[in-house]
Amino acid sequence: MELDQFILSLFFIGLAIVLIAALIGFTTNRWQNFRRSKRQIRCRICSHRYMDHKKDKISECPNCQAKNKR
């Protein structure tokens, strides 16, 4: 293998590693946003957004105490 082929192969290996790392980071970020959006509820009365970690179908707004459906 000549020097220019070796350098070119190192470049493509490095490029592949960077692209794989970017894909993993992008996928992880999208997954976290999806999970966060499932827990976030917007109150139907005061439009306050809050996180609810309980599995109940009805949640109470911490701002105005209104009952909200998931």
PDB file of N, CA, C and O in Angstrom:
ATOM      1  N   MET A   1       0.855  -1.176   0.000  1.00  0.00           N
ATOM      2  CA  MET A   1       0.000   0.000   0.000  1.00  0.00           C
ATOM      3  C   MET A   1       0.901   1.239   0.000  1.00  0.00           C
ATOM      4  O   MET A   1       1.842   1.343   0.787  1.00  0.00           O
ATOM      5  N   GLU A   2       0.601   2.135  -0.866  1.00  0.00           N
ATOM      6  CA  GLU A   2       1.382   3.364  -0.956  1.00  0.00           C
ATOM      7  C   GLU A   2       0.914   4.371   0.078  1.00  0.00           C
ATOM      8  O   GLU A   2      -0.144   4.215   0.688  1.00  0.00           O
ATOM      9  N   LEU A   3       1.711   5.397   0.263  1.00  0.00           N
ATOM     10  CA  LEU A   3       1.436   6.397   1.284  1.00  0.00           C
ATOM     11  C   LEU A   3       0.136   7.154   1.003  1.00  0.00           C
ATOM     12  O   LEU A   3      -0.638   7.395   1.930  1.00  0.00           O
ATOM     13  N   ASP A   4      -0.121   7.531  -0.243  1.00  0.00           N
ATOM     14  CA  ASP A   4      -1.338   8.287  -0.557  1.00  0.00           C
ATOM     15  C   ASP A   4      -2.588   7.436  -0.360  1.00  0.00           C
ATOM     16  O   ASP A   4      -3.621   7.963   0.051  1.00  0.00           O
ATOM     17  N   GLN A   5      -2.523   6.147  -0.640  1.00  0.00           N
ATOM     18  CA  GLN A   5      -3.667   5.264  -0.391  1.00  0.00           C
ATOM     19  C   GLN A   5      -3.900   5.099   1.111  1.00  0.00           C
ATOM     20  O   GLN A   5      -5.042   5.049   1.569  1.00  0.00           O
ATOM     21  N   PHE A   6      -2.820   5.015   1.863  1.00  0.00           N
ATOM     22  CA  PHE A   6      -2.923   4.887   3.316  1.00  0.00           C
ATOM     23  C   PHE A   6      -3.577   6.125   3.932  1.00  0.00           C
ATOM     24  O   PHE A   6      -4.453   6.008   4.789  1.00  0.00           O
ATOM     25  N   ILE A   7      -3.151   7.297   3.498  1.00  0.00           N
ATOM     26  CA  ILE A   7      -3.727   8.551   4.012  1.00  0.00           C
ATOM     27  C   ILE A   7      -5.198   8.663   3.620  1.00  0.00           C
ATOM     28  O   ILE A   7      -6.022   9.101   4.423  1.00  0.00           O
ATOM     29  N   LEU A   8      -5.528   8.276   2.407  1.00  0.00           N
ATOM     30  CA  LEU A   8      -6.919   8.322   1.953  1.00  0.00           C
ATOM     31  C   LEU A   8      -7.785   7.358   2.758  1.00  0.00           C
ATOM     32  O   LEU A   8      -8.909   7.700   3.123  1.00  0.00           O
ATOM     33  N   SER A   9      -7.282   6.164   3.036  1.00  0.00           N
ATOM     34  CA  SER A   9      -8.057   5.208   3.825  1.00  0.00           C
ATOM     35  C   SER A   9      -8.229   5.706   5.257  1.00  0.00           C
ATOM     36  O   SER A   9      -9.298   5.519   5.838  1.00  0.00           O
ATOM     37  N   LEU A  10      -7.211   6.334   5.841  1.00  0.00           N
ATOM     38  CA  LEU A  10      -7.344   6.923   7.174  1.00  0.00           C
ATOM     39  C   LEU A  10      -8.388   8.032   7.187  1.00  0.00           C
ATOM     40  O   LEU A  10      -9.155   8.153   8.142  1.00  0.00           O
ATOM     41  N   PHE A  11      -8.420   8.835   6.138  1.00  0.00           N
ATOM     42  CA  PHE A  11      -9.415   9.907   6.024  1.00  0.00           C
ATOM     43  C   PHE A  11     -10.833   9.335   6.008  1.00  0.00           C
ATOM     44  O   PHE A  11     -11.707   9.833   6.719  1.00  0.00           O
ATOM     45  N   PHE A  12     -11.069   8.298   5.208  1.00  0.00           N
ATOM     46  CA  PHE A  12     -12.411   7.727   5.123  1.00  0.00           C
ATOM     47  C   PHE A  12     -12.811   7.000   6.402  1.00  0.00           C
ATOM     48  O   PHE A  12     -13.985   7.000   6.771  1.00  0.00           O
ATOM     49  N   ILE A  13     -11.857   6.385   7.075  1.00  0.00           N
ATOM     50  CA  ILE A  13     -12.164   5.760   8.358  1.00  0.00           C
ATOM     51  C   ILE A  13     -12.541   6.834   9.378  1.00  0.00           C
ATOM     52  O   ILE A  13     -13.503   6.665  10.127  1.00  0.00           O
ATOM     53  N   GLY A  14     -11.800   7.923   9.411  1.00  0.00           N
ATOM     54  CA  GLY A  14     -12.124   9.027  10.314  1.00  0.00           C
ATOM     55  C   GLY A  14     -13.476   9.650   9.998  1.00  0.00           C
ATOM     56  O   GLY A  14     -14.249   9.979  10.898  1.00  0.00           O
ATOM     57  N   LEU A  15     -13.749   9.807   8.720  1.00  0.00           N
ATOM     58  CA  LEU A  15     -15.040  10.363   8.305  1.00  0.00           C
ATOM     59  C   LEU A  15     -16.185   9.447   8.725  1.00  0.00           C
ATOM     60  O   LEU A  15     -17.223   9.922   9.186  1.00  0.00           O
ATOM     61  N   ALA A  16     -16.003   8.148   8.571  1.00  0.00           N
ATOM     62  CA  ALA A  16     -17.031   7.190   8.973  1.00  0.00           C
ATOM     63  C   ALA A  16     -17.267   7.249  10.479  1.00  0.00           C
ATOM     64  O   ALA A  16     -18.413   7.192  10.925  1.00  0.00           O
ATOM     65  N   ILE A  17     -16.209   7.363  11.263  1.00  0.00           N
ATOM     66  CA  ILE A  17     -16.349   7.449  12.715  1.00  0.00           C
ATOM     67  C   ILE A  17     -17.106   8.711  13.118  1.00  0.00           C
ATOM     68  O   ILE A  17     -17.967   8.662  13.996  1.00  0.00           O
ATOM     69  N   VAL A  18     -16.795   9.828  12.492  1.00  0.00           N
ATOM     70  CA  VAL A  18     -17.481  11.086  12.801  1.00  0.00           C
ATOM     71  C   VAL A  18     -18.957  10.994  12.423  1.00  0.00           C
ATOM     72  O   VAL A  18     -19.812  11.446  13.186  1.00  0.00           O
ATOM     73  N   LEU A  19     -19.272  10.425  11.271  1.00  0.00           N
ATOM     74  CA  LEU A  19     -20.669  10.304  10.847  1.00  0.00           C
ATOM     75  C   LEU A  19     -21.455   9.369  11.763  1.00  0.00           C
ATOM     76  O   LEU A  19     -22.612   9.645  12.080  1.00  0.00           O
ATOM     77  N   ILE A  20     -20.848   8.285  12.184  1.00  0.00           N
ATOM     78  CA  ILE A  20     -21.524   7.363  13.104  1.00  0.00           C
ATOM     79  C   ILE A  20     -21.773   8.042  14.447  1.00  0.00           C
ATOM     80  O   ILE A  20     -22.848   7.880  15.025  1.00  0.00           O
ATOM     81  N   ALA A  21     -20.807   8.793  14.950  1.00  0.00           N
ATOM     82  CA  ALA A  21     -20.987   9.511  16.216  1.00  0.00           C
ATOM     83  C   ALA A  21     -22.094  10.562  16.102  1.00  0.00           C
ATOM     84  O   ALA A  21     -22.889  10.726  17.028  1.00  0.00           O
ATOM     85  N   ALA A  22     -22.150  11.269  14.980  1.00  0.00           N
ATOM     86  CA  ALA A  22     -23.203  12.272  14.777  1.00  0.00           C
ATOM     87  C   ALA A  22     -24.573  11.609  14.696  1.00  0.00           C
ATOM     88  O   ALA A  22     -25.545  12.136  15.236  1.00  0.00           O
ATOM     89  N   LEU A  23     -24.660  10.471  14.036  1.00  0.00           N
ATOM     90  CA  LEU A  23     -25.934   9.750  13.935  1.00  0.00           C
ATOM     91  C   LEU A  23     -26.398   9.257  15.299  1.00  0.00           C
ATOM     92  O   LEU A  23     -27.583   9.341  15.621  1.00  0.00           O
ATOM     93  N   ILE A  24     -25.479   8.749  16.090  1.00  0.00           N
ATOM     94  CA  ILE A  24     -25.836   8.296  17.436  1.00  0.00           C
ATOM     95  C   ILE A  24     -26.300   9.474  18.289  1.00  0.00           C
ATOM     96  O   ILE A  24     -27.290   9.356  19.011  1.00  0.00           O
ATOM     97  N   GLY A  25     -25.611  10.594  18.218  1.00  0.00           N
ATOM     98  CA  GLY A  25     -26.015  11.777  18.977  1.00  0.00           C
ATOM     99  C   GLY A  25     -27.373  12.304  18.547  1.00  0.00           C
ATOM    100  O   GLY A  25     -28.196  12.662  19.390  1.00  0.00           O
ATOM    101  N   PHE A  26     -27.611  12.353  17.253  1.00  0.00           N
ATOM    102  CA  PHE A  26     -28.900  12.825  16.739  1.00  0.00           C
ATOM    103  C   PHE A  26     -30.039  11.909  17.180  1.00  0.00           C
ATOM    104  O   PHE A  26     -31.091  12.383  17.608  1.00  0.00           O
ATOM    105  N   THR A  27     -29.829  10.606  17.075  1.00  0.00           N
ATOM    106  CA  THR A  27     -30.863   9.642  17.457  1.00  0.00           C
ATOM    107  C   THR A  27     -31.153   9.714  18.950  1.00  0.00           C
ATOM    108  O   THR A  27     -32.312   9.659  19.360  1.00  0.00           O
ATOM    109  N   THR A  28     -30.121   9.834  19.759  1.00  0.00           N
ATOM    110  CA  THR A  28     -30.304   9.940  21.209  1.00  0.00           C
ATOM    111  C   THR A  28     -31.081  11.202  21.567  1.00  0.00           C
ATOM    112  O   THR A  28     -31.963  11.162  22.424  1.00  0.00           O
ATOM    113  N   ASN A  29     -30.766  12.307  20.928  1.00  0.00           N
ATOM    114  CA  ASN A  29     -31.457  13.565  21.182  1.00  0.00           C
ATOM    115  C   ASN A  29     -32.929  13.470  20.806  1.00  0.00           C
ATOM    116  O   ASN A  29     -33.794  13.922  21.558  1.00  0.00           O
ATOM    117  N   ARG A  30     -33.219  12.884  19.646  1.00  0.00           N
ATOM    118  CA  ARG A  30     -34.622  12.736  19.231  1.00  0.00           C
ATOM    119  C   ARG A  30     -35.396  11.845  20.202  1.00  0.00           C
ATOM    120  O   ARG A  30     -36.548  12.133  20.525  1.00  0.00           O
ATOM    121  N   TRP A  31     -34.769  10.769  20.664  1.00  0.00           N
ATOM    122  CA  TRP A  31     -35.429   9.855  21.594  1.00  0.00           C
ATOM    123  C   TRP A  31     -35.731  10.556  22.923  1.00  0.00           C
ATOM    124  O   TRP A  31     -36.816  10.381  23.477  1.00  0.00           O
ATOM    125  N   GLN A  32     -34.790  11.341  23.434  1.00  0.00           N
ATOM    126  CA  GLN A  32     -35.024  12.062  24.683  1.00  0.00           C
ATOM    127  C   GLN A  32     -36.132  13.098  24.526  1.00  0.00           C
ATOM    128  O   GLN A  32     -36.949  13.261  25.432  1.00  0.00           O
ATOM    129  N   ASN A  33     -36.175  13.790  23.413  1.00  0.00           N
ATOM    130  CA  ASN A  33     -37.241  14.764  23.171  1.00  0.00           C
ATOM    131  C   ASN A  33     -38.591  14.085  23.075  1.00  0.00           C
ATOM    132  O   ASN A  33     -39.587  14.621  23.559  1.00  0.00           O
ATOM    133  N   PHE A  34     -38.641  12.911  22.458  1.00  0.00           N
ATOM    134  CA  PHE A  34     -39.896  12.170  22.348  1.00  0.00           C
ATOM    135  C   PHE A  34     -40.383  11.744  23.726  1.00  0.00           C
ATOM    136  O   PHE A  34     -41.566  11.884  24.038  1.00  0.00           O
ATOM    137  N   ARG A  35     -39.487  11.230  24.545  1.00  0.00           N
ATOM    138  CA  ARG A  35     -39.873  10.798  25.884  1.00  0.00           C
ATOM    139  C   ARG A  35     -40.314  11.979  26.742  1.00  0.00           C
ATOM    140  O   ARG A  35     -41.259  11.858  27.521  1.00  0.00           O
ATOM    141  N   ARG A  36     -39.637  13.122  26.605  1.00  0.00           N
ATOM    142  CA  ARG A  36     -39.985  14.322  27.368  1.00  0.00           C
ATOM    143  C   ARG A  36     -41.358  14.847  26.944  1.00  0.00           C
ATOM    144  O   ARG A  36     -42.138  15.287  27.788  1.00  0.00           O
ATOM    145  N   SER A  37     -41.656  14.804  25.654  1.00  0.00           N
ATOM    146  CA  SER A  37     -42.939  15.327  25.177  1.00  0.00           C
ATOM    147  C   SER A  37     -44.104  14.468  25.639  1.00  0.00           C
ATOM    148  O   SER A  37     -45.220  14.971  25.773  1.00  0.00           O
ATOM    149  N   LYS A  38     -43.873  13.186  25.884  1.00  0.00           N
ATOM    150  CA  LYS A  38     -44.951  12.330  26.380  1.00  0.00           C
ATOM    151  C   LYS A  38     -45.310  12.668  27.820  1.00  0.00           C
ATOM    152  O   LYS A  38     -46.458  12.478  28.222  1.00  0.00           O
ATOM    153  N   ARG A  39     -44.359  13.166  28.608  1.00  0.00           N
ATOM    154  CA  ARG A  39     -44.608  13.508  30.007  1.00  0.00           C
ATOM    155  C   ARG A  39     -45.086  14.936  30.184  1.00  0.00           C
ATOM    156  O   ARG A  39     -45.610  15.285  31.242  1.00  0.00           O
ATOM    157  N   GLN A  40     -44.912  15.770  29.163  1.00  0.00           N
ATOM    158  CA  GLN A  40     -45.267  17.176  29.288  1.00  0.00           C
ATOM    159  C   GLN A  40     -46.753  17.360  28.988  1.00  0.00           C
ATOM    160  O   GLN A  40     -47.262  16.856  27.987  1.00  0.00           O
ATOM    161  N   ILE A  41     -47.433  18.080  29.856  1.00  0.00           N
ATOM    162  CA  ILE A  41     -48.875  18.317  29.713  1.00  0.00           C
ATOM    163  C   ILE A  41     -49.112  19.823  29.699  1.00  0.00           C
ATOM    164  O   ILE A  41     -48.443  20.578  30.404  1.00  0.00           O
ATOM    165  N   ARG A  42     -50.063  20.239  28.895  1.00  0.00           N
ATOM    166  CA  ARG A  42     -50.455  21.651  28.849  1.00  0.00           C
ATOM    167  C   ARG A  42     -51.852  21.771  29.452  1.00  0.00           C
ATOM    168  O   ARG A  42     -52.781  21.074  29.044  1.00  0.00           O
ATOM    169  N   CYS A  43     -51.981  22.652  30.415  1.00  0.00           N
ATOM    170  CA  CYS A  43     -53.261  22.837  31.100  1.00  0.00           C
ATOM    171  C   CYS A  43     -54.288  23.426  30.135  1.00  0.00           C
ATOM    172  O   CYS A  43     -53.979  24.329  29.358  1.00  0.00           O
ATOM    173  N   ARG A  44     -55.506  22.907  30.195  1.00  0.00           N
ATOM    174  CA  ARG A  44     -56.564  23.371  29.300  1.00  0.00           C
ATOM    175  C   ARG A  44     -57.145  24.712  29.754  1.00  0.00           C
ATOM    176  O   ARG A  44     -57.794  25.393  28.961  1.00  0.00           O
ATOM    177  N   ILE A  45     -56.927  25.102  31.005  1.00  0.00           N
ATOM    178  CA  ILE A  45     -57.475  26.354  31.532  1.00  0.00           C
ATOM    179  C   ILE A  45     -56.454  27.501  31.420  1.00  0.00           C
ATOM    180  O   ILE A  45     -56.737  28.535  30.815  1.00  0.00           O
ATOM    181  N   CYS A  46     -55.280  27.305  32.003  1.00  0.00           N
ATOM    182  CA  CYS A  46     -54.307  28.408  32.079  1.00  0.00           C
ATOM    183  C   CYS A  46     -53.156  28.270  31.082  1.00  0.00           C
ATOM    184  O   CYS A  46     -52.292  29.144  31.028  1.00  0.00           O
ATOM    185  N   SER A  47     -53.123  27.208  30.301  1.00  0.00           N
ATOM    186  CA  SER A  47     -52.084  26.935  29.285  1.00  0.00           C
ATOM    187  C   SER A  47     -50.689  26.770  29.873  1.00  0.00           C
ATOM    188  O   SER A  47     -49.691  26.898  29.164  1.00  0.00           O
ATOM    189  N   HIS A  48     -50.623  26.488  31.158  1.00  0.00           N
ATOM    190  CA  HIS A  48     -49.333  26.245  31.812  1.00  0.00           C
ATOM    191  C   HIS A  48     -48.821  24.868  31.391  1.00  0.00           C
ATOM    192  O   HIS A  48     -49.575  23.895  31.399  1.00  0.00           O
ATOM    193  N   ARG A  49     -47.537  24.787  31.023  1.00  0.00           N
ATOM    194  CA  ARG A  49     -46.926  23.501  30.674  1.00  0.00           C
ATOM    195  C   ARG A  49     -46.191  22.967  31.898  1.00  0.00           C
ATOM    196  O   ARG A  49     -45.425  23.678  32.548  1.00  0.00           O
ATOM    197  N   TYR A  50     -46.444  21.704  32.189  1.00  0.00           N
ATOM    198  CA  TYR A  50     -45.776  21.079  33.331  1.00  0.00           C
ATOM    199  C   TYR A  50     -45.492  19.615  33.024  1.00  0.00           C
ATOM    200  O   TYR A  50     -46.104  19.005  32.147  1.00  0.00           O
ATOM    201  N   MET A  51     -44.535  19.072  33.785  1.00  0.00           N
ATOM    202  CA  MET A  51     -44.148  17.680  33.619  1.00  0.00           C
ATOM    203  C   MET A  51     -44.926  16.844  34.631  1.00  0.00           C
ATOM    204  O   MET A  51     -45.030  17.202  35.804  1.00  0.00           O
ATOM    205  N   ASP A  52     -45.469  15.726  34.158  1.00  0.00           N
ATOM    206  CA  ASP A  52     -46.180  14.805  35.036  1.00  0.00           C
ATOM    207  C   ASP A  52     -45.556  13.434  34.877  1.00  0.00           C
ATOM    208  O   ASP A  52     -45.603  12.845  33.797  1.00  0.00           O
ATOM    209  N   HIS A  53     -44.969  12.923  35.954  1.00  0.00           N
ATOM    210  CA  HIS A  53     -44.280  11.640  35.899  1.00  0.00           C
ATOM    211  C   HIS A  53     -45.170  10.485  36.335  1.00  0.00           C
ATOM    212  O   HIS A  53     -44.751   9.328  36.294  1.00  0.00           O
ATOM    213  N   LYS A  54     -46.384  10.788  36.747  1.00  0.00           N
ATOM    214  CA  LYS A  54     -47.301   9.736  37.180  1.00  0.00           C
ATOM    215  C   LYS A  54     -47.962   9.104  35.964  1.00  0.00           C
ATOM    216  O   LYS A  54     -47.998   9.693  34.883  1.00  0.00           O
ATOM    217  N   LYS A  55     -48.481   7.908  36.152  1.00  0.00           N
ATOM    218  CA  LYS A  55     -49.116   7.170  35.057  1.00  0.00           C
ATOM    219  C   LYS A  55     -50.641   7.368  35.034  1.00  0.00           C
ATOM    220  O   LYS A  55     -51.340   6.700  34.273  1.00  0.00           O
ATOM    221  N   ASP A  56     -51.146   8.268  35.854  1.00  0.00           N
ATOM    222  CA  ASP A  56     -52.594   8.491  35.918  1.00  0.00           C
ATOM    223  C   ASP A  56     -53.107   9.108  34.621  1.00  0.00           C
ATOM    224  O   ASP A  56     -52.383   9.821  33.926  1.00  0.00           O
ATOM    225  N   LYS A  57     -54.385   8.819  34.306  1.00  0.00           N
ATOM    226  CA  LYS A  57     -54.980   9.385  33.092  1.00  0.00           C
ATOM    227  C   LYS A  57     -55.363  10.842  33.280  1.00  0.00           C
ATOM    228  O   LYS A  57     -55.436  11.600  32.312  1.00  0.00           O
ATOM    229  N   ILE A  58     -55.611  11.239  34.533  1.00  0.00           N
ATOM    230  CA  ILE A  58     -55.979  12.626  34.830  1.00  0.00           C
ATOM    231  C   ILE A  58     -54.889  13.224  35.711  1.00  0.00           C
ATOM    232  O   ILE A  58     -54.457  12.621  36.693  1.00  0.00           O
ATOM    233  N   SER A  59     -54.458  14.417  35.335  1.00  0.00           N
ATOM    234  CA  SER A  59     -53.382  15.095  36.045  1.00  0.00           C
ATOM    235  C   SER A  59     -53.886  16.452  36.535  1.00  0.00           C
ATOM    236  O   SER A  59     -54.757  17.069  35.921  1.00  0.00           O
ATOM    237  N   GLU A  60     -53.319  16.899  37.652  1.00  0.00           N
ATOM    238  CA  GLU A  60     -53.727  18.189  38.198  1.00  0.00           C
ATOM    239  C   GLU A  60     -52.649  19.229  37.917  1.00  0.00           C
ATOM    240  O   GLU A  60     -51.465  19.009  38.172  1.00  0.00           O
ATOM    241  N   CYS A  61     -53.089  20.365  37.384  1.00  0.00           N
ATOM    242  CA  CYS A  61     -52.167  21.461  37.071  1.00  0.00           C
ATOM    243  C   CYS A  61     -51.629  22.061  38.370  1.00  0.00           C
ATOM    244  O   CYS A  61     -52.420  22.382  39.257  1.00  0.00           O
ATOM    245  N   PRO A  62     -50.312  22.222  38.512  1.00  0.00           N
ATOM    246  CA  PRO A  62     -49.771  22.825  39.727  1.00  0.00           C
ATOM    247  C   PRO A  62     -50.036  24.332  39.814  1.00  0.00           C
ATOM    248  O   PRO A  62     -49.879  24.922  40.883  1.00  0.00           O
ATOM    249  N   ASN A  63     -50.431  24.951  38.716  1.00  0.00           N
ATOM    250  CA  ASN A  63     -50.661  26.393  38.689  1.00  0.00           C
ATOM    251  C   ASN A  63     -52.085  26.752  39.111  1.00  0.00           C
ATOM    252  O   ASN A  63     -52.290  27.628  39.952  1.00  0.00           O
ATOM    253  N   CYS A  64     -53.059  26.072  38.522  1.00  0.00           N
ATOM    254  CA  CYS A  64     -54.469  26.445  38.794  1.00  0.00           C
ATOM    255  C   CYS A  64     -55.294  25.285  39.347  1.00  0.00           C
ATOM    256  O   CYS A  64     -56.490  25.455  39.585  1.00  0.00           O
ATOM    257  N   GLN A  65     -54.700  24.121  39.558  1.00  0.00           N
ATOM    258  CA  GLN A  65     -55.332  22.930  40.119  1.00  0.00           C
ATOM    259  C   GLN A  65     -56.467  22.374  39.258  1.00  0.00           C
ATOM    260  O   GLN A  65     -57.330  21.655  39.763  1.00  0.00           O
ATOM    261  N   ALA A  66     -56.473  22.697  37.971  1.00  0.00           N
ATOM    262  CA  ALA A  66     -57.478  22.136  37.054  1.00  0.00           C
ATOM    263  C   ALA A  66     -57.095  20.704  36.728  1.00  0.00           C
ATOM    264  O   ALA A  66     -55.916  20.353  36.711  1.00  0.00           O
ATOM    265  N   LYS A  67     -58.111  19.874  36.467  1.00  0.00           N
ATOM    266  CA  LYS A  67     -57.878  18.484  36.099  1.00  0.00           C
ATOM    267  C   LYS A  67     -57.707  18.410  34.579  1.00  0.00           C
ATOM    268  O   LYS A  67     -58.520  18.947  33.826  1.00  0.00           O
ATOM    269  N   ASN A  68     -56.642  17.739  34.140  1.00  0.00           N
ATOM    270  CA  ASN A  68     -56.327  17.638  32.709  1.00  0.00           C
ATOM    271  C   ASN A  68     -56.165  16.174  32.325  1.00  0.00           C
ATOM    272  O   ASN A  68     -55.580  15.380  33.061  1.00  0.00           O
ATOM    273  N   LYS A  69     -56.699  15.835  31.152  1.00  0.00           N
ATOM    274  CA  LYS A  69     -56.500  14.491  30.608  1.00  0.00           C
ATOM    275  C   LYS A  69     -55.186  14.444  29.870  1.00  0.00           C
ATOM    276  O   LYS A  69     -54.705  15.458  29.365  1.00  0.00           O
ATOM    277  N   ARG A  70     -54.611  13.264  29.810  1.00  0.00           N
ATOM    278  CA  ARG A  70     -53.368  13.080  29.047  1.00  0.00           C
ATOM    279  C   ARG A  70     -53.654  13.127  27.580  1.00  0.00           C
ATOM    280  O   ARG A  70     -52.739  12.993  26.768  1.00  0.00           O
TER     281      ARG A  70
END
